Amino acid sequence: MPRVSNTVDQARTLLERRLKELDDERRQVEAALAGLGKSARRGAGRPRGPGRRRRRGSTRADQAVKLITDNPGIKVSELGKKMKLNHPNYLYRVLPDLEKEGRIKRKGSGYHPGS
């Protein structure tokens, strides 16, 4: 019988030790949570601001508009070659925005200068 009592005492001791570790960990987590509420600094990611950011100087969009003005009716593939782009599909993202701004117009499969 003494063995059972000894085993129970060891189990109790281990459980009490683990409970103390968990209490310490809980305090650390609560302190971390409290610290999160105090900071007004934004975390990682894109900062919020008013709309899109415009670049200064010449951009790919400006370069495309100039080439379209010089070559009315130019197709996207030709435009990509003239701009020496490694990934000409990039233009499919840029050109619709230029159309919305009125800088270019699409007629059929080619692009023309806007009004």
Beta strands, then each sheet from edge to edge (+ up, - down):
strand 1: 104-107
strand 2: 110-113
sheet 1: 1+ 2-
end
